[in-house]
């Protein structure tokens, strides 16, 4: 079932789901309005409208059309697009999110500029912020500018509304049925989850919809060998629900790092290469707490000895590295996404993910590593080597654990497994014999050690 909210152009909604030819034909039937402007060609005046669209609800500027909606066309669309792109990038502060497309109908070419509602208003052109009043573009007055700044500070990005008005939530509905027994996904439920606001879908809704037109809503997973020179597998999840991205990431984990069995004594024992809980929490952390406004996908690079999970965006303002590493983040960057994933029982409570990742490695020699920059956060989850000593484990305890797991071993075996030299291992063995923990069997090259 697709949810439709009446669009900015009445019943004739102009959006990216229309075929190009249909979109051009539809343009002819529409008049300029608060979110649609026609221009014969580019002029700096268009940048005021870009500022206005970015500051509020977004909109489109169509180049190659007259004010009354007649298609005139553009001679060199490539040159025009380059000129518009350079003008926006050089003159708008901060830089808004936009998309340029060339549309053709019966050998007539027009250029469509779509400006998304900004994540960081106000957007200034030559020191002034602008707004739309019907078909006019005017400067924002000082009082409204203060409100615009305040709303930006108070309004998380995932709670802002989008122009997209036809979204389906089949996967979300199914997950809610499993987790909460909710059989119908009503508009009231969407509103309770903050997925609808003021009659419009929020950005969180866009990212949770089965499909969307947002190229940033993506996770790319590649399985390499020991390094990037060896390629084994790849899966890309583009413009699909975060729930689908999460499930796809788990499938790749099970394929390459899932549970395997070893013989320990007379029993089969289940082992894992990478703690599943650590991977699961790391993926959720990357998907839920990433910066949604950055033109980057979540990237998961899988190697023989590690998994690297990279999330776009650094730490939220006011959060230190220590706060992050020790689980002191109580205000998530994307509260609506966090609420939905909490409702689905994917996360237990806010701010515990990093602690759970660290705890998943506490019984092993390896530790999860965190690389935090202004532009990304990367979590590295090493593959477990059960022969290495656990964190904080001394050599004697390590030897006892290895003998318990393997039955009997030679000194050379223990040197290889522990990474210690001959004298260190022999001293530890002698101590354990003196303390009656282990015994020596055989002689010379046949000497073995086992638990008493």
C-alpha positions in Angstrom: 0.0 0.0 0.0 1.3 3.4 -1.0 0.6 6.4 1.2 -0.1 9.6 -0.8 -0.3 13.1 0.7 -1.7 15.8 -1.6 1.3 17.5 -3.3 2.3 21.0 -3.8 0.7 21.0 -7.3 -2.7 19.6 -6.5 -3.7 16.3 -8.0 -1.0 16.6 -10.7 1.9 15.9 -8.5 5.2 16.5 -10.3 7.8 14.2 -8.9 10.7 12.0 -9.9 8.5 9.0 -10.3 6.9 10.3 -13.5 8.6 9.3 -16.8 10.5 12.3 -18.3 8.1 12.8 -21.2 5.1 12.8 -18.8 6.8 15.3 -16.5 7.4 17.7 -19.4 3.8 17.4 -20.6 2.6 18.0 -17.0 4.7 21.1 -16.6 2.8 22.7 -19.5 -0.4 22.4 -17.4 1.0 24.0 -14.3 1.3 27.6 -13.3 4.1 29.1 -11.3 3.5 28.8 -7.6 5.3 28.8 -4.2 7.3 25.8 -5.2 7.6 26.1 -8.9 9.2 28.8 -11.0 9.8 29.1 -14.8 12.8 30.9 -16.4 13.8 31.3 -20.0 17.5 31.2 -19.1 19.8 31.4 -16.2 20.3 34.7 -14.4 21.7 35.5 -10.9 18.1 36.2 -9.8 17.5 32.4 -9.8 19.9 32.1 -6.9 17.5 34.0 -4.7 14.9 31.4 -5.5 17.3 28.6 -4.7 17.9 30.3 -1.3 14.2 30.5 -0.7 13.5 26.9 -1.6 16.3 25.6 0.5 15.2 27.7 3.5 11.7 26.3 3.6 10.0 23.5 1.7 12.0 23.0 -1.4 10.9 23.5 -5.0 11.8 23.4 -8.7 13.1 25.9 -11.2 12.6 25.0 -14.8 14.8 26.7 -17.3 13.7 27.0 -20.9 10.1 27.9 -20.2 8.3 31.3 -20.2 6.5 32.7 -17.2 3.2 31.6 -18.6 4.3 28.0 -18.9 5.2 27.8 -22.6 8.1 25.5 -23.5 10.8 27.5 -25.4 13.8 25.3 -24.9 17.5 25.6 -24.2 20.2 25.6 -26.9 23.0 24.0 -24.9 21.7 22.2 -21.8 25.2 20.9 -20.8 26.6 24.4 -20.7 23.6 25.7 -18.8 23.8 22.9 -16.2 27.5 23.6 -15.6 26.8 27.3 -15.2 24.0 26.7 -12.7 26.0 24.2 -10.7 29.0 26.6 -10.5 26.8 29.5 -9.5 25.1 27.6 -6.7 28.3 26.2 -5.3 30.1 29.5 -5.4 27.4 31.8 -4.1 25.1 30.0 -1.7 26.2 29.6 1.9 25.9 26.9 3.2 25.7 24.9 0.0 22.1 23.5 -0.5 21.2 20.0 -1.7 19.9 20.1 -5.3 19.6 18.0 -8.5 19.9 19.1 -12.1 18.1 17.1 -14.9 17.8 17.6 -18.6 14.3 16.9 -20.0 13.4 16.5 -23.7 10.2 16.4 -25.6 9.9 16.5 -29.4 13.5 17.8 -29.8 12.9 20.6 -27.3 15.2 20.6 -24.3 14.6 22.1 -20.9 16.6 21.9 -17.6 14.9 21.2 -14.3 16.6 22.2 -11.0 15.1 20.5 -7.9 16.1 22.1 -4.6 15.5 20.0 -1.4 14.4 21.5 1.9 17.7 22.4 3.6 19.1 20.6 6.6 21.0 23.6 7.8 19.0 26.8 7.2 19.3 29.7 6.8 20.8 29.6 3.3 22.3 32.9 2.2 22.8 34.5 -1.2 25.0 37.6 -1.0 24.5 37.9 2.7 20.7 37.6 2.6 18.2 34.8 3.2 15.1 34.5 1.0 11.7 33.1 1.1 8.8 32.5 -1.4 5.5 34.4 -1.2 3.2 32.8 -3.8 5.2 33.3 -7.0 7.5 36.1 -5.6 10.9 35.7 -4.0 11.6 38.2 -1.2 14.2 38.6 1.6 13.5 37.1 5.0 12.9 39.9 7.6 15.1 40.0 10.7 12.4 38.5 13.0 11.7 35.6 10.7 15.4 35.0 10.2 15.8 34.6 14.0 13.0 32.1 14.0 14.5 30.2 11.1 17.8 29.9 13.0 16.0 28.8 16.1 13.9 26.2 14.3 17.1 24.8 12.7 18.6 24.4 16.2 15.5 22.9 17.7 14.4 20.7 14.7 16.5 17.5 14.0 17.1 16.7 10.4 15.2 13.5 10.3 12.0 15.3 11.6 12.0 17.8 8.8 9.4 17.3 6.1 10.0 16.3 2.5 8.2 17.1 -0.8 7.9 13.4 -1.6 4.2 12.4 -1.1 3.9 8.9 -2.4 5.7 6.4 -0.1 5.0 2.8 0.7 5.9 1.0 4.0 5.3 -2.7 3.4 8.5 -3.7 5.2 7.9 -1.4 8.1 4.4 -2.7 8.5 5.6 -6.3 8.5 8.3 -5.5 11.1 5.7 -3.7 13.3 3.4 -6.8 13.1 6.2 -9.1 14.3 7.5 -6.8 17.1 4.3 -5.2 18.3 1.4 -7.1 16.8 0.3 -4.1 14.8 -1.6 -5.4 11.8 -2.6 -2.1 10.2 -0.2 0.7 9.5 -2.6 3.7 9.9 -1.9 7.4 9.4 -2.2 7.7 13.2 0.6 5.1 13.7 2.8 7.0 11.2 2.1 10.2 13.1 2.9 8.6 16.5 6.2 7.5 15.1 6.9 11.0 13.9 6.8 9.9 10.3 4.1 12.4 9.4 4.3 16.0 10.5 2.0 18.8 9.5 0.4 16.6 6.8 3.7 15.7 5.2 6.2 12.9 5.4 9.3 13.5 7.4 12.8 12.6 6.3 12.7 9.6 8.6 9.7 8.4 6.7 11.6 8.8 3.4 14.5 6.7 4.7 12.1 4.0 6.1 10.0 3.8 3.0 10.3 0.7 0.8 11.8 2.8 -2.0 12.6 6.5 -2.3 14.4 8.9 -4.6 17.2 9.8 -2.1 20.5 8.6 -3.5 22.1 9.2 0.0 19.9 6.5 1.5 22.3 3.7 0.7 24.6 1.0 2.1 27.4 -0.5 0.1 29.0 -3.8 1.2 32.1 -5.4 -0.4 33.9 -8.6 0.6 37.6 -8.4 -0.1 40.3 -10.9 0.7 43.3 -9.9 2.9 43.3 -6.5 1.1 41.4 -4.7 -1.6 43.4 -6.5 -4.4 41.2 -9.5 -3.9 37.4 -9.1 -4.6 35.0 -11.8 -3.6 31.5 -10.4 -3.3 29.4 -7.2 -3.3 25.9 -6.0 -2.5 24.6 -2.5 -2.9 21.4 -1.2 -1.2 20.4 2.1 -2.9 17.3 4.2 -2.2 15.7 1.4 -0.2 14.5 1.2 3.4 17.0 1.4 6.2 15.4 -1.8 7.4 16.2 -3.5 4.2 19.8 -2.2 4.4 20.1 -3.6 7.9 18.8 -7.0 6.9 21.0 -7.1 3.9 24.1 -6.3 6.1 23.2 -9.2 8.4 22.8 -11.6 5.4 26.3 -10.7 4.2 27.7 -11.3 7.7 26.1 -14.8 7.9 27.5 -15.6 4.5 31.1 -14.7 5.3 31.5 -14.7 9.1 28.6 -16.8 10.4 28.8 -19.6 13.0 31.1 -22.5 12.4 31.9 -25.6 14.4 35.2 -27.0 16.0 35.9 -30.2 17.8 36.8 -29.5 21.4 37.6 -32.8 23.2 34.7 -35.0 22.2 32.2 -32.2 21.6 31.3 -29.9 18.7 31.6 -26.3 19.8 30.0 -23.4 17.9 32.5 -20.6 17.1 32.2 -17.2 15.4 34.8 -15.2 13.4 33.4 -11.8 14.5 31.0 -11.4 17.5 27.6 -11.2 16.0 26.4 -8.8 18.6 29.2 -6.4 17.9 28.6 -6.5 14.1 24.8 -6.0 14.6 25.3 -3.0 16.9 27.9 -1.5 14.7 25.6 -1.7 11.6 22.7 -0.2 13.6 24.9 2.5 14.9 26.0 3.4 11.4 22.5 3.4 9.9 20.7 5.2 12.7 23.2 7.8 13.7 24.8 8.8 10.4 24.4 12.2 8.9 21.5 12.0 6.6 22.4 15.1 4.6 25.9 14.0 3.5 26.2 12.6 -0.1 27.8 9.4 1.1 26.6 5.8 1.7 27.3 3.7 4.7 30.2 1.5 3.7 31.0 -2.0 5.0 34.3 -3.4 3.9 34.8 -7.1 4.8 38.3 -8.6 4.9 39.8 -11.9 6.0 40.9 -10.5 9.3 38.4 -7.7 10.0 35.2 -5.8 9.1 35.3 -2.0 8.7 32.0 -0.1 9.0 32.1 3.5 8.0 29.3 5.9 8.7 29.0 9.4 7.1 29.4 12.3 9.5 31.5 12.8 12.7 30.1 13.2 16.2 27.0 15.3 16.8 27.7 18.8 18.3 28.4 18.8 22.0 29.4 15.1 22.0 33.1 14.3 22.8 35.0 11.2 21.8 35.0 10.1 25.4 31.2 10.5 25.6 30.8 8.4 22.5 33.2 5.6 23.4 31.8 5.2 26.9 28.2 5.3 25.9 27.3 8.7 27.3 25.3 9.8 24.2 21.7 10.2 25.4 20.4 12.6 22.6 20.7 10.8 19.2 21.4 12.7 16.0 18.3 11.2 14.4 15.7 10.8 17.2 12.9 9.6 14.9 14.9 6.9 13.4 16.1 5.9 16.8 12.5 5.8 18.1 11.4 3.5 15.2 14.3 1.1 15.6 13.6 1.0 19.3 9.9 0.3 18.7 10.9 -2.6 16.4 13.1 -4.0 19.2 16.3 -3.6 17.1 17.9 -1.5 19.8 17.2 -2.0 23.6 17.7 1.5 24.7 19.4 4.6 23.6 23.2 5.1 24.1 24.2 1.5 24.8 25.4 0.4 21.3 29.1 1.3 21.7 29.3 -0.3 25.2 27.7 -3.5 23.8 30.3 -3.6 21.0 33.2 -3.3 23.4 31.6 -5.9 25.7 31.3 -8.4 22.9 35.1 -8.5 22.6 35.9 -8.6 26.4 36.5 -12.4 26.4 38.9 -12.3 23.4 42.4 -10.9 22.8 41.1 -8.6 20.0 39.4 -5.3 20.6 37.0 -3.2 18.5 38.8 0.0 17.2 37.1 3.4 16.6 38.4 6.0 14.1 36.5 9.3 14.6 37.0 12.3 12.3 34.9 15.4 11.5 33.6 13.6 8.4 33.1 10.0 9.3 33.2 7.4 12.1 34.7 4.0 11.3 34.4 0.9 13.5 36.8 -1.9 12.9 35.8 -5.4 14.2 38.7 -7.8 14.1 38.3 -11.5 13.4 38.8 -13.5 16.6 41.9 -15.7 17.1 41.0 -18.1 19.9 44.6 -19.1 20.3 45.6 -15.6 21.5 45.3 -14.7 25.2 42.2 -13.0 26.3 42.3 -9.3 27.3 44.1 -9.2 30.7 44.9 -12.9 30.6 48.4 -14.0 31.7 50.4 -16.6 30.0 49.8 -19.4 32.5 46.0 -18.9 32.4 46.2 -18.8 28.6 48.0 -22.1 28.6 45.4 -23.7 30.9 42.6 -22.6 28.6 44.4 -24.0 25.5 45.0 -27.3 27.2 41.4 -27.5 28.2 40.3 -26.8 24.7 42.8 -29.1 22.9 43.4 -31.9 25.4 47.2 -32.2 25.2 49.8 -30.1 23.4 53.6 -29.9 23.0 55.6 -26.9 24.1 56.2 -26.1 20.4 52.4 -26.1 19.9 52.0 -23.7 22.8 54.7 -21.4 21.6 52.9 -21.1 18.2 49.5 -20.6 19.8 50.5 -18.0 22.4 53.1 -16.2 20.4 55.6 -16.4 23.3 59.2 -17.7 23.1 60.6 -21.0 24.3 61.8 -19.9 27.7 58.6 -18.0 28.7 56.4 -21.0 27.8 58.7 -23.5 29.6 58.7 -21.3 32.7 54.9 -21.1 32.7 54.6 -24.9 32.2 57.0 -25.6 35.1 55.0 -23.3 37.3 51.7 -25.0 36.4 53.4 -28.4 37.0 54.6 -27.3 40.4 51.2 -26.1 41.3 49.6 -29.4 40.2 47.5 -27.9 37.5 49.0 -29.9 34.6 51.2 -32.9 34.0 54.0 -33.9 31.6 53.6 -37.1 29.5 56.1 -38.7 27.2 59.7 -37.8 26.7 62.0 -35.9 24.3 60.1 -35.0 21.1 57.0 -36.9 22.3 56.6 -34.7 25.4 53.1 -33.4 25.8 51.3 -31.4 28.5 47.7 -32.0 29.7 45.5 -31.0 32.6 45.5 -33.1 35.7 
